[in-house]
Amino acid sequence: MKIITISRKQFEKLKLVDLDKNIMNTESKIYDYTYKGYRKILKYLYLREGTIFGSKLQTVQALNDNIENLPEEFCIPDYLVSYKNEAIGFTVPYVNGINLSTILNDYKMNPKEQIYYLKKIGFMLEQLKHIRMYSELNDIYINDLHASNFIVNPYNKSIKVIDLDSCKIGDNVAFPSKYLINTSLLELTPNKYIKNTSTQVGLSPIVANENSDLYCYTMMILNYLRGKDSSKITIEEFYNYLTYLEYIKINPNLIDCFNNLLTAKDNINPVYYLDTIDTTQFGRAKEKVYEVNKKKLIP
């Protein structure tokens, strides 16, 4: 992987990117940067030493080495960056578009268009499964999979996954993920989601694998339907909501995908059932409507 060396004069001219309000960024500063006429994002990491930093560099190098085998939706870091003889981070190709969280929270948008983008993520997960099965790259997972880590280009209907320096690839360490935390619902099935035994501060408590990626993806869909983050609700409320989805006649196969999250069964990719959600069901699945109706349905 090639290295860009930035001078002090160049660094002082860098401007921070105005991030979408839905994007949480606690590990770096994000700069707008142009290199050889190409617009890029420069990710300046706060932590630049130790195991975590070393694994970050290992991750972006592994992504770069395997770029030909990875989905076209992956926005892969392309250069390491050095400043004052110190590695400070890396660059990523600039992606012009709208954050997926903004799109999913836009109640004026046609639900079919929103589901279209959710399906693209599901099919990308299927592609990753085939990559793991039929290539030497048998340990690649998105890990930190949530709506804010996707950028949509509304003109050509494409989608890109960003922040891939937190992905699982090869023998790198597990990085934190929005949904893979100890206070989430997955704690109810401790034998299904593999615990990370490392005591290193700053690592994910859950080891990324196919079940964890599908957990995050399915939780994204559940949050989209409900219009509310459901990853930390009580077990009683979780099953109450699934009962309500049955009541409004959401496809039973899709409900099974939600239910499987908290069982010993392997998670199922819900992508093939998303088209079964009609406009009426989409409206009725929202939290405000659910709250009104659950009193009639659930004792």
N, C-alpha and C positions, 0 to 999 in steps of 0.2 A: 504494500500500500504506500503510495507516494506521500511525501510530506511537504506542506507549504510552510515556509518561514515568513512570519509577519514582523515587520519592523515596528519600532515604537511609534513612528509617525503614522503608519497605516492603522495600527491598533487604536490610537487616539481618535481617529476619524470614523471609527465604526459606530453605527447607530443601532440601538436596541430595536428589535421587531415589536410592533404593537400587537401583542398576542390577543387572540379571541378570548372573550371573558370566560368561555367554557374550558379553556386550557389551563390546567394546573401545572406549574413548573417550579419545583423546589430544589432541583439539583444543578441548575446551570443558568447562565445568562445567554440569551438568544440574540445574536447579532445578524444584521443584514450585511452580506458580503458579496462582492463581485470578484471573480477570478477568471482572467483571460476572456473577459466578455460574457461570462456566464454568471447569472445570479444564483447565489447560494445562501444557505443558513449556516452560520458558524455557531456551534454549540460550545460555549466556554464553561467547562466543568468547575464547580466549586471545589470538589474533592479531587486532588491531583496526585495522590500517593496512596500506597497501601494496596490491599487485596482487591477492593472494589474498583479502584481506578485501573489497576492492571487488568482486571476482568473486562472492564468497559472497552479498553483498547483491544483485548483479545476478541471480544464480540464483534467489533466493527471490522477487524481484520478478517475474521471468519466469514462474515457476511460478504465482504469484498472478494474473498477467495472463491466463494460459491455463487457468485452473482448470476452465472449462466443457468444454474439449477433452480433459482428462486422465482416466485411469482412476479409478474410484471407490476403488480400492485405494491410491491415492496419499495419504499423510498430508502435506498441504501447509502450510508455514508461513503464518501468517495476520497477524501483526503484527511490525513492527520494534520494537525496544526501545531506549529512550534512558535513560541514567543520568548525571547530572552533565554534561549537555549533550554527551554522547558516545554514539554508536551502539555498543551492546555485544553485540548479537545479535538474536534473534528468538524468537517463541513459535510453538509447534506444538500443535494439539489433542491432548489426552491420549488415549492409546489403551490401553484396559483389555484385558489378555490375557497370553499366554505367548509368550516368544521362540521363534521357529521352531527355533533351534539346540537348545533344551531338548527340544522335541518330537521332533526327528529323532534325538536321542541317547537317547531313552527306549525301551529295548529291550523294555519290557513292553507298549508300545502296539502296536496292530494295524498292521502295515505298510500296509494299505490306507488307513488314515486318514492316515498320514504322506504317502503318495503323493498323496492327495487335495489336500493343501496344496501339494505340489510342482507338481502339475498347474495349480493356480490361478495360480502364478507364470508357468508356460509360456504359458497362455492370455492373461495380461496382456501378455507380450512380443509375442504375436500382435496384440493390440489396439494396442500402441504402433506396430507395423509399419504397421497400417492408418491410424493417425493421421498417421504420416510420409508415407504415400502420398496420402492424401485430404484433408489439411488444410494450412493454411499453416505449421503447426508441423512442419517436415520435419527437425528436428535434435534429437530428444529421446531420450535413452538413460539408463538407470538408472545405469550406470557402476560404482558400488561395490555390486555385486550379490552378496550372500552371505547365508547363513541368518540371521545375527545381526541383519540389517537388516530383518527381517520380524517382525511381531507377529500372533499368531493369537488370535482370540476363539473358544474352544472351544464356546461356547453357541450362537452362530448360524453357526459354521463359516466365518467371514469372515477375511480376511487383509489386513494393511496393510503397505505398505513405508514405512520411516522413513528418517531421515538423507538426505532428498532434496536437501539443500543441496550434496551432492557429485555430483549428477546432471549430465549434459551436456544443456544446453538453449540453443538459439540460438548466440551467439558467445562464450559464457563459456569460461573456461580449463578444462583437464582436471585434476580433483582425484584424489588417490591412491585406489586401489582395492585391496582385499585380495588379489585374484588377479592383477591386472594389474601385475606387478612383474618386474624384470629377472632375478630368480632363479627364476622359474617356468618351467614347460614351454613356454609360448608363445614363449620365446626361441629355440626350435628352428625356428620358422617366422617369421623377422624380416620377410619381405616380405608376410605376411598381416596381421599386427597392426601397425598404423601407429604408428611411433615419434613421440613428442612432441619436437620439435626445440628447444623452449624450454629455456633454461638456468636459469630461475627455480627456486629451491629451494622444495620443498613441492608441486610439481605431479606429476601422474602421468606415468610414462615412456611410457604408451600412450594414444593418442587413442581416445576412446570411439566405437564405431559398432556396427552390428548384429552383426558377428562377435565383437566383444569382449563384448557383453552375453550372447550365446549361449555363448561360451566360459565365462563365469562361471556361468551357469545349468547348463550341462552338467557343469562341474566340481563344482557342488553335488550333483548327482545321483550322480556317480561317488563322491564322498566319502561320501554317504549309503549307497550300496550296500556300499562297502568298510568303512565305519565308521572311516575314517582319512583325514586330509588327503592327497590324492594330487597336489596342485598342484606339489609340489617334488620328487617322486620322480625317479629316473633314467629315461631314455628306455627302457632295457632292462626295467626293472621295470614301466613303463607298458604296454609291449606284452606282457610276460609275464602281466600281470593281464587284459588283453583276451583273450589266449589262454585263460585260465582261465574267463572269462565265456562264451566259446564252448563250452567243455567242459561247463559246467553248463546249457547251452542257453538262455542269455539271448537274447532276440529279436535276430536279426542286424541289423535296422534300428537298434535301439538301440546295438548295438556299433559300427555305422557312424558314429553320431553322436559317439561317443567317439573313434573313429579319426580322424574328420575334423578334430578339434581341432588335429592336428599335420600336416595336409596343406595344400596350396595351395587346396583346395576351400572354398567358403563353408560355414560351419557350418550345421547343420540343427537346428531346434527338436525336441528329443526328446519333447515333451509327449504326442504321439499314441501313443507306444510304452510309456509308463510302466505302463499297466494290464496289460501282458503279463507283468510280473514277479509270479510267484506266491510264496507264503509259503516254500516249500522253497528256491527260488532265492535269496530274500532272506537266509535263514539261511546258505546255502552261500557266498554272495558275501562274507561278512564276513572280515576280515583273518586272524583266528585259524584259520578253516577253510581259507582259501586257503593259508596258510603250511604247513599239514599236507599238503595235497594237491598243491601245486605241485612237490614233490620227485618225485612219481610222474609228473607230467605234463610238466615242463620240465627238460631235461637240464642 
